[in-house]
Amino acid sequence: MLGIFMLVLPQNGLTQTAAKPGAGGGPVILVVGDSLSAEYGLKRGSGWVSLMAQRLASEKIPARVVNASISGDTTSGGRSRLGALLAQHKPGVVIIELGGNDALRGLPLDMTEGNLRAMTQAAQKAGARVLLVGMQVPPNYGSVYAAKFSGLFAKVAKDSKAGLVPFLLKGVADTGDANGMFQADRIHPTEQAHTLMLANVWPELRKLLK
């Protein structure tokens, strides 16, 4: 497996996981996310994006995965750097996993929605298929806010005809033993949880690779 994918740590602080394409080539899958995709607190190669690259290789699906995720990033940050990433990597699929830090910082929902919409449209204009990865917030945020926040991902996906993972942490944060699925900070998932996170993403990604 070590000969199939490699881990590159660029000087700009991004974590990029590149899965070398097979003989027939294949699309670049660009992941633009936050700490949930940047292997925060985990050993390199154990996060869901790295696991995705490994599964693509094991199933002999030619693709190259570029993980351009930054811990602490917001939708505004992702939007500001997406253009350069699209120009550099020319992806066939863009996975957008952002929004959680917007909620943690109490940023306006309409701003989050607008940024996700702009990123989706920019990626589609560049010829890529888009997969939006949704998030949810804890009940203490209030039922109205929580519903509006989780709903904006589905709204953008529907309006843009993009793919959607309703909740990245399904089976992780919504279980009776959720504490055991998180690191000591109770924010970032454990290595075990990342296997479940990939299970949530994989079926929707697979649809975009057909």
VMD Tcl script that draws the C-alpha trace (Angstrom):
set ca {
  {0.00 0.00 0.00}
  {2.89 2.37 0.67}
  {3.69 2.28 -3.02}
  {0.17 3.26 -4.03}
  {-0.28 6.55 -2.22}
  {2.00 9.07 -0.63}
  {1.70 11.88 1.89}
  {3.00 15.32 0.98}
  {3.27 18.17 3.48}
  {3.64 21.42 1.52}
  {5.20 24.50 3.05}
  {1.89 26.36 3.14}
  {0.60 24.11 5.92}
  {-1.90 22.17 3.84}
  {-2.07 18.42 4.10}
  {-2.12 16.88 0.65}
  {-2.68 13.19 0.16}
  {-2.01 12.14 -3.41}
  {-3.14 8.78 -4.70}
  {-1.22 8.02 -7.88}
  {-3.65 7.27 -10.71}
  {-3.65 3.94 -12.48}
  {-2.51 3.35 -16.02}
  {-5.78 4.67 -17.39}
  {-5.50 7.93 -15.48}
  {-8.52 9.25 -13.64}
  {-9.99 12.37 -12.09}
  {-8.41 14.50 -9.43}
  {-10.55 14.50 -6.28}
  {-9.99 17.75 -4.43}
  {-11.02 17.90 -0.76}
  {-11.45 21.37 0.72}
  {-12.19 21.03 4.41}
  {-11.28 21.86 7.98}
  {-9.76 19.86 10.87}
  {-12.24 17.01 10.34}
  {-10.50 16.34 7.03}
  {-6.99 17.47 7.96}
  {-6.22 14.57 10.34}
  {-6.15 16.80 13.40}
  {-4.79 14.86 16.37}
  {-4.35 11.69 14.30}
  {-1.36 9.91 12.88}
  {-0.79 10.65 9.22}
  {-2.70 8.40 6.89}
  {-5.51 7.51 9.32}
  {-8.06 10.24 8.52}
  {-11.08 9.64 6.31}
  {-9.51 11.36 3.30}
  {-6.45 9.12 3.44}
  {-8.71 6.12 3.94}
  {-10.65 7.23 0.87}
  {-7.45 7.29 -1.19}
  {-6.61 3.80 0.05}
  {-10.06 2.48 -0.83}
  {-9.90 3.97 -4.31}
  {-6.60 2.18 -4.81}
  {-7.83 -1.11 -3.35}
  {-10.86 -1.08 -5.66}
  {-8.62 -0.13 -8.59}
  {-10.51 3.10 -9.21}
  {-8.03 5.43 -10.93}
  {-8.00 8.80 -9.20}
  {-5.66 11.24 -7.51}
  {-6.76 12.65 -4.16}
  {-5.58 16.11 -3.13}
  {-6.42 17.00 0.45}
  {-6.35 20.81 0.72}
  {-7.91 20.91 4.18}
  {-6.79 23.31 6.91}
  {-7.65 22.99 10.59}
  {-9.83 25.88 11.74}
  {-10.86 26.88 8.24}
  {-14.24 28.45 7.53}
  {-16.34 28.68 4.39}
  {-14.90 32.17 3.83}
  {-11.38 30.78 3.96}
  {-12.25 27.95 1.62}
  {-13.91 30.31 -0.79}
  {-10.88 32.63 -0.85}
  {-8.46 29.86 -1.82}
  {-10.64 27.67 -4.03}
  {-9.87 29.51 -7.25}
  {-6.16 28.86 -6.98}
  {-6.76 25.21 -6.08}
  {-9.02 24.71 -9.09}
  {-6.46 26.29 -11.40}
  {-3.61 24.24 -9.96}
  {-5.22 20.80 -9.74}
  {-8.02 20.91 -12.35}
  {-10.17 18.47 -10.34}
  {-12.93 16.32 -11.75}
  {-14.58 16.12 -8.32}
  {-14.52 18.66 -5.50}
  {-15.55 17.61 -1.99}
  {-16.44 20.60 0.21}
  {-16.34 19.85 3.94}
  {-16.69 23.27 5.56}
  {-19.16 25.08 7.77}
  {-18.59 23.60 11.20}
  {-16.22 26.37 12.26}
  {-18.67 28.97 10.94}
  {-21.19 27.67 13.47}
  {-18.64 27.52 16.29}
  {-17.81 31.17 15.67}
  {-21.46 32.19 15.44}
  {-21.11 33.48 11.89}
  {-24.33 34.43 10.02}
  {-26.01 31.48 8.35}
  {-26.66 33.43 5.18}
  {-22.92 34.07 4.86}
  {-22.16 30.38 5.27}
  {-24.78 29.48 2.70}
  {-23.53 32.12 0.28}
  {-19.95 30.90 0.55}
  {-20.92 27.27 0.00}
  {-23.04 28.28 -2.96}
  {-20.22 30.34 -4.48}
  {-17.72 27.52 -4.01}
  {-20.06 24.99 -5.56}
  {-20.75 27.18 -8.56}
  {-17.06 27.96 -9.06}
  {-16.13 24.29 -9.01}
  {-18.92 23.39 -11.41}
  {-17.94 26.21 -13.74}
  {-14.43 24.76 -13.76}
  {-15.88 21.44 -14.92}
  {-15.92 19.55 -11.62}
  {-18.68 17.59 -9.96}
  {-19.31 18.73 -6.40}
  {-20.03 16.79 -3.22}
  {-21.16 18.88 -0.27}
  {-20.49 17.34 3.13}
  {-23.06 18.46 5.67}
  {-22.67 19.07 9.37}
  {-24.97 19.47 12.36}
  {-24.60 21.41 15.59}
  {-25.35 20.26 19.16}
  {-28.82 20.86 20.67}
  {-27.51 23.67 22.89}
  {-27.38 25.90 19.83}
  {-31.17 25.90 19.82}
  {-33.54 23.86 17.68}
  {-34.27 26.65 15.20}
  {-30.62 27.46 14.55}
  {-29.69 23.78 14.38}
  {-32.40 23.06 11.82}
  {-31.47 26.03 9.65}
  {-27.78 25.18 9.80}
  {-28.16 21.53 8.82}
  {-30.72 22.47 6.18}
  {-28.53 24.93 4.32}
  {-26.28 22.14 3.00}
  {-29.25 20.33 1.49}
  {-30.59 23.59 0.09}
  {-27.35 24.46 -1.68}
  {-26.95 20.91 -2.98}
  {-30.50 20.84 -4.35}
  {-30.27 24.26 -5.98}
  {-26.88 23.46 -7.51}
  {-27.64 19.83 -8.41}
  {-24.61 18.80 -6.38}
  {-24.07 15.61 -4.41}
  {-24.74 15.63 -0.68}
  {-23.59 13.81 2.42}
  {-26.26 14.95 4.91}
  {-24.10 14.51 8.03}
  {-20.41 13.60 8.04}
  {-20.56 12.48 11.69}
  {-23.56 10.19 11.35}
  {-22.94 7.18 13.58}
  {-20.27 9.15 15.40}
  {-21.81 12.17 17.11}
  {-25.40 10.93 17.24}
  {-24.87 7.67 19.13}
  {-25.37 6.79 22.78}
  {-21.62 6.32 23.22}
  {-20.57 9.43 21.33}
  {-17.90 10.39 23.87}
  {-15.92 7.31 22.97}
  {-15.80 8.45 19.36}
  {-13.99 11.70 20.10}
  {-10.54 12.72 21.20}
  {-9.98 14.31 24.61}
  {-11.12 17.72 23.33}
  {-14.56 16.21 22.55}
  {-14.51 18.00 19.21}
  {-12.31 15.95 16.93}
  {-13.16 12.33 16.07}
  {-10.88 9.42 16.89}
  {-9.16 7.25 14.32}
  {-11.91 4.66 14.72}
  {-14.56 7.28 13.94}
  {-12.88 8.23 10.68}
  {-13.70 4.79 9.30}
  {-17.39 5.58 9.87}
  {-16.96 9.03 8.36}
  {-15.62 7.50 5.16}
  {-18.58 5.10 5.16}
  {-20.86 8.15 5.12}
  {-18.99 9.79 2.24}
  {-18.18 6.82 0.06}
  {-21.63 5.99 -1.42}
  {-22.16 9.59 -2.52}
  {-18.65 9.93 -3.92}
  {-19.07 6.70 -5.83}
  {-22.08 8.16 -7.63}
  {-19.96 11.03 -8.92}
  {-17.25 8.72 -10.22}
  {-19.54 6.70 -12.49}
}
mol new
graphics top color blue
foreach p $ca { graphics top sphere $p radius 0.5 }
foreach p [lrange $ca 0 end-1] q [lrange $ca 1 end] { graphics top cylinder $p $q radius 0.2 }
display resetview
